[in-house]
Every structure is written in C-alpha cells, then in structure tokens.
Amino acid sequence: MKLTALFVLALGMTATAFAEDITGTVVDKNCSTKPAMVNNAECSARCIKGGADAVLVTADGKIYTVDKQDKLAPHAGMKVTVSGKVTGTTIAVTDVKM
C-alpha cells in the first residue's frame, strides 16, 4: 500500500516537473515574425477573430504555438503568462494569466 502511494506521488511530481511558465505577447501567426506588428493589439485581435492562429511571442522573439486556441485567443495583443507542458515550440496550455 505504501509503495503504491509513493509511486503515485512520484508520478505526480514528474508530471509537474515538466510544466513551465512562459511570458510573451499574444499575436496572430501571420504577423508573429514581424517585430513591428507584435505590439499592434488591434491587428492581432482582428486577424485572430478572422481565423488566424494565436501564438505567443516572447521578448526575445521566440514563437510558441499552443494546443488550445480558445484559451489564448481572447488575450490577443496582450502580454500574458502561459503555463503548460512545452514540447519544442508548442505549449500544451493549462492556464493563461495576465
């Protein structure tokens, strides 16, 4: 019984260890590579509403895609912190905070 509880606890700690917080600006994918457009909140909101994917652009210009557009899209043009598991340049989103 104790061994099972320790195993379950270890699994939980392992899953948590891979979660990261990444801060950046929510931008539409089309303009994410254009530094002048990263801070254009109106353009980002319009393009995301029009169907472009929302991505997260960090201060150093790294671009992350997300698995849950519905969590990121409402924050178009805003600086947010996205929590989740990062694999390469994709975030499996668990939370978005402003």
Residue pairs with C-beta under 8 A, 6 or more apart in sequence:
18 85
18 86
19 83
19 84
19 85
19 94
20 83
20 84
20 85
20 86
20 91
21 81
21 82
21 83
22 56
22 58
22 64
22 81
22 82
22 86
22 91
23 58
23 59
23 79
23 80
23 81
23 82
24 56
24 57
24 58
24 59
24 62
24 64
24 79
24 80
24 82
25 38
25 39
25 56
25 57
25 77
25 78
25 79
25 80
26 44
26 48
26 54
26 55
26 56
26 72
26 73
26 75
26 76
26 77
26 78
26 80
27 37
27 38
27 44
27 54
27 55
27 56
27 57
27 76
27 77
28 43
28 44
28 47
28 48
28 52
28 53
28 54
28 55
28 76
29 52
29 53
29 54
29 55
29 65
30 47
30 52
31 37
31 38
31 40
31 43
31 44
31 47
32 38
32 55
32 57
32 63
33 63
35 61
37 43
37 44
38 57
39 77
40 77
41 76
41 77
41 78
42 77
43 77
44 54
44 76
44 77
45 76
45 77
48 54
48 73
48 76
49 73
49 76
53 65
53 69
54 66
54 69
54 72
54 73
54 75
54 76
55 63
55 64
55 65
55 66
55 72
56 63
56 64
56 66
56 72
56 80
56 82
56 91
57 63
57 64
58 64
62 89
63 89
64 82
64 86
64 89
64 90
64 91
65 89
65 90
65 91
66 72
66 82
66 84
66 90
66 91
66 93
67 84
67 90
67 91
67 92
67 93
68 93
71 93
71 95
71 96
72 80
72 82
72 93
72 96
75 96
75 98
78 98
79 98
80 96
80 97
80 98
81 96
81 97
81 98
82 91
82 93
82 95
82 96
83 93
83 94
83 95
83 96
83 97
84 91
84 92
84 93
84 94
84 95
85 91
85 92
85 94
86 92
